[in-house]
Structures are given as C-alpha cells and as structure tokens.
C-alpha cells in the first residue's frame, strides 16, 4: 500500500474531515482513504456498480410499479 502525505492542509478542512470520520465511525486516515477511493473511480465503474445495485434490488423486491398511473389516480381523486 502507498503512503500519502498532505502538507499545509487548512485547519478548517482538517476539522471537517475529523468530524466526517467520526460521523462515519472511521478513523481520519480510513475516512480520507475511503473518500479518495470513491472519488477516483471511473464513470464506467460507477455505472457498473449502479446497475449491479439495481439488479440486486429487482431480484429481492421485484420491479416497482410505474408511478405515472398512481399519480394520475391520486390527482383524479382530488
């Protein structure tokens, strides 16, 4: 694994990163590594992961009904 050192980081940024790490129950180092990992993904990787997530949800719950008919019915009742 590589090591990265960041110099002259603004104190306010450092404090926001510490807060974010605490909110996500991670160490500061783990939070920054997670953020960099997420931000460095390619568009193709993001699309692949979204498709896989959608397919898992369809497999677990089936397709959701088209909302157009539901919205029209609610509108017509009013």
Order of alpha helices (4+ residues) and beta strands (2+ residues): alpha-alpha-alpha-alpha
